[in-house]
């Protein structure tokens, strides 16, 4: 019998109908909670999303209903509402996707539920307050409003949404992390529950944070490229497509030597990433010509031996037979059909593992009557959900730093440990030029403290430096472990072992510590020591194979989206481990493979392939079931997104757009999608974006402008929801930044603080936690073990 998950014993009611909320409850179920969803008698809306599988259920419903049970009731009837209230009042968590007006009209507001321990999570497109709270939305419009569509795809073609239901899944994973944080807070603060407000647009804007700050620091727009090349994602090789995403100098030299381009390898100017980007026209054609002579896996294997970051584009079919995934046991046996496999865990928890208990949801009994409403205490704690918890983290670049930033937004004290002689790649190097827009900022003295990438994903943290290769630095780090609730790192697996800092050793120093490793391919399996980053995980996880235009090659997203996926899931993993630790007194180890984490966001595509033998094709912005569903250019050259999701939507659109046949049903619309798209595109192109958008929204359709990075800085909705705020950095100055995507009704939100300067909190942290004297700290600085700035 499998060990119980970290959330064992929790009761969850999910009355949602959307992918985002259902992904949230799927994660709760996967890690031990008992989840009951509401199945309407006339069918669940997720089944309408297509494609339908042989048994009649859609691929996405099959994937998201795993590990759950269901009840059938009508929430609009008096009896059904009473049954729903009884379910909710007996639960620890309710997951809802109803907008404020519908929640009120059904009498299902939090105050009506009146259960003092209840955590109620609202997972909606735009949140429960703000100017868009009642506006419909979906994955298409979320991509448009969050900035992502503006950088995905090519400049000469429509902006692209992420493939499938990626935006919904990311919102669901964020809601999961927030729920677990609220449960930690509830157990700490005399059992008080609260409401959580998670908007998909907020979440995806949060994952877009580097782009927003980048355009401000550089003074240059963040645009879709005119064409695909090796700096934007996969390029052709002999048997498919391959991504060679080079950051550090030694990656460049090794790759150029392998490709027999010694002049590029030996010229030290190419060591700097900024120089390569500025002069890419001098090398791209030569490098891609050499790459084109290789097979994907041969090139991957040779580069892996040289520890060069790269990745082949793998399809869903190839992933189901991938030796590494099978070696790690990612694919699990289908509970109902042992000969078939099903997607596995987004990460491994050493003591309280993920498990797949059922794929076909099981019916459960309805309560006979509503429980009498209890009285809610008037006040609860106003501290942040994770206040009092501390993380000692060795995260760098994006996946790990985003994970720990989310935990900091939830109230944890996150202490980033860096090293002076080898900077976080997102700080750049000590020779990186100052960003153009900061050239005249008098306080901007050090470029490594003024990198938009680093400063966008390290808010609300403190920073110290320690050289772990020096015995004194390593010993100092070990002295910090007893003061940590969690440790997070995203090195390749061999690194901490080289320092003698395996989990078993940290556990000896602190049995309660939770340790999370975010690596490219996990700590076991044939690829465990292969390095990777978001730009190579996107191809190897299958994401690139599904992102792109229907008539074009596989593509990467505009800015390494897989890092944000891994970081979001890791934040929830750490929170769940701490929730369980607070009950058992024991920490545990979390092994997150970025490849596996991102592959779980393609779970419905995997299910579709396993059930039908057909691989999903790249679809651009189109939908498996709905039409029209796309992005369209206005008369002024700006873009908007909208979709028809029902017969009512279609009739509304027909009243706006001439020459559309109102008698077409959904299958007929899909069959005539090209002609419909042409008519809609013509209608939009004859209007300004604002005029077209006003007409579509006025007709009740889900529609949105395609916002770019600069637009996000002043977006009214994000500003009103305090998702975009002005942050003052001690060197870089004041700029608009994306802050926390979490909103709690009771728990306080920590004030937003700027990303730390390198080593800025060294003495403060070491004095407070390990009683280091000023003389001892100054000695570490003199020996380049700690301190700020370049080593002397």
Secondary structure, 3 states (H helix, E strand, C coil): CCCCCCCCCCEEEECCCCHHHHHHHHHHHHCCCEEEEECCCCCCHHHHHCCECCCCCEHHHHHHCCCCEEECCCCCCHHHHHHHHHHHHCCCEEEECCCHHHHHHCCCCHHHHCCCCCEEEEEECCCCCCCCCCCCCCHHHHHHHHCHHHHCCECCCCCCCCCCCHHHHHHHHHHHHHHHHHHHHHHHCCCCCEEEEEEHHHHHHHHCHHHHHHHHHHCCCCCCECCCCCCCCCEEECCEEEECCCCCHHHHHHHHHHCCCHHHHHCHHHHCHHHHHHCHHHCHHHHHHHHCCCCHHHHHHHHHHCCCCCEECCCHHHHHCCHHHHHHCCCEECCCCCCCEECCCCCEECCCCCCCCCCCCEECCCCCCCCCCCCCCCCCCCCCCCCCCEEEEECCCCHHHHHHHHHHHCCCEEEEEECCCCCCHHHCCCCCCCCHHHCCCCCCCCHHHCCHHHHHCCCCEEEEECCCCCHHHHHHHHHHHCCCCEEEECCCCHHHHHCCCCHHHHHHHCCCCEEEEEECCCCCCCCCCCCCCHHHHHHHCCHHHHCCCCCCCCCCCCCCHHHHHHHHHHHHHHHHHHHHHHHHCCCCEEEEEHHHHHHHHHHHHHHHHHHHCCCCCCCCCCCCCCCCEEEEECCCCCEEEEECCCHHHHHHHHHHCCCCCCCCCHHHHHHCHHHHHHHHHHHHHCCCHHHHHHHHHHCCCEEEECCCHHHHHCCHHHHHCCCEEEEEECCCEEEEEECCCCEECCCCCCCCCCCCCCCCCHHHHHHHHHCCCHHHHHHHHHCCCCCCCCCC
